[in-house]
Amino acid sequence: MNRTEFIIVTAIILLAAFALGWFAHWLVKRFDRPAGGDMVELDRLSQMLHEAEEGRDQAVMYLEQREAELMNQIAQTEAELRAAMEGLRDARAEAEEMRAYIERMHANS
């Protein structure tokens, strides 16, 4: 047996082993289908998954709505804070003017 014949025989053996392995895999997959009881279990699990996804979607929607409400409250509170700070600034300026006026009145008397 020369080198070329050896390579050809080895290639044929490897091809036959591959074909046999593929056929065995196909047979195992064909006979390994879920039984009727397994299909019921799969249906139940898929229904539970669907319900869980709906619950998750509702929770996400609630959280987004709540976040929008809280952001609105924050914006209103910040606006009120700015108005209060402006009023305080005005009151301080007015108090300073009154002090200056009182000091001038005492100095003139």
C-alpha positions in Angstrom: 0.0 0.0 0.0 1.5 3.2 -1.1 1.0 6.7 0.4 -1.8 7.7 -1.9 -3.9 4.6 -1.2 -3.4 5.1 2.5 -4.7 8.7 2.3 -7.7 7.6 0.3 -8.6 4.7 2.6 -8.2 7.0 5.7 -10.5 9.6 4.0 -13.1 7.0 3.3 -13.0 5.7 6.9 -13.3 9.2 8.3 -16.2 10.0 5.9 -18.0 6.8 6.9 -17.5 7.5 10.7 -18.9 11.0 10.1 -21.9 9.7 8.3 -22.5 7.0 10.9 -22.3 9.7 13.7 -24.6 12.0 11.9 -27.2 9.2 11.4 -27.0 8.2 15.0 -27.5 11.8 16.1 -30.5 12.1 13.7 -32.0 8.9 15.2 -31.5 10.1 18.8 -33.2 13.5 18.0 -36.0 11.8 16.2 -36.9 9.5 19.2 -36.1 12.1 21.9 -39.2 14.2 21.4 -41.2 15.4 24.4 -44.0 13.1 25.5 -47.6 14.4 25.9 -47.1 15.2 29.6 -44.0 17.1 28.8 -46.0 19.2 26.3 -48.5 20.1 28.9 -45.7 21.1 31.2 -44.1 23.2 28.4 -47.5 24.9 27.8 -47.9 25.7 31.5 -44.4 27.1 31.7 -44.9 29.2 28.6 -48.2 30.6 30.1 -46.4 31.4 33.4 -43.6 33.1 31.4 -46.2 35.2 29.5 -47.9 36.2 32.8 -44.5 37.1 34.3 -43.7 39.3 31.3 -47.0 41.1 31.5 -46.4 41.7 35.2 -43.0 43.0 34.4 -44.4 45.3 31.7 -47.0 46.7 34.1 -44.3 47.3 36.8 -42.1 49.1 34.3 -45.1 51.2 33.2 -46.0 52.0 36.8 -42.4 53.0 37.6 -42.1 55.2 34.6 -45.4 56.9 35.5 -44.3 57.3 39.1 -40.9 58.7 38.0 -42.7 61.3 35.8 -44.9 62.3 38.8 -41.8 62.7 41.0 -39.9 64.7 38.4 -42.9 67.0 38.1 -43.0 67.4 41.9 -39.2 68.1 42.0 -39.6 70.8 39.2 -42.5 72.4 41.2 -40.5 72.3 44.4 -37.5 73.8 42.8 -39.6 76.6 41.3 -41.1 77.3 44.8 -37.6 77.3 46.3 -36.4 79.8 43.7 -39.4 82.0 44.4 -38.8 81.8 48.2 -35.1 82.6 47.8 -36.0 85.6 45.7 -38.5 86.7 48.3 -35.9 86.3 51.0 -33.3 88.2 49.0 -35.9 91.0 48.6 -36.7 90.9 52.3 -33.0 91.1 53.2 -32.5 94.1 50.9 -35.6 95.8 52.4 -34.4 95.1 55.9 -31.0 96.6 55.0 -32.6 99.7 53.6 -34.7 100.0 56.8 -31.5 99.7 58.9 -29.8 102.3 56.8 -32.9 104.6 57.1 -33.0 104.1 60.9 -29.3 104.8 61.2 -29.7 108.0 59.1 -32.6 109.1 61.3 -30.6 108.6 64.5 -27.6 110.4 63.0 -29.8 113.4 62.0 -31.3 113.7 65.4 
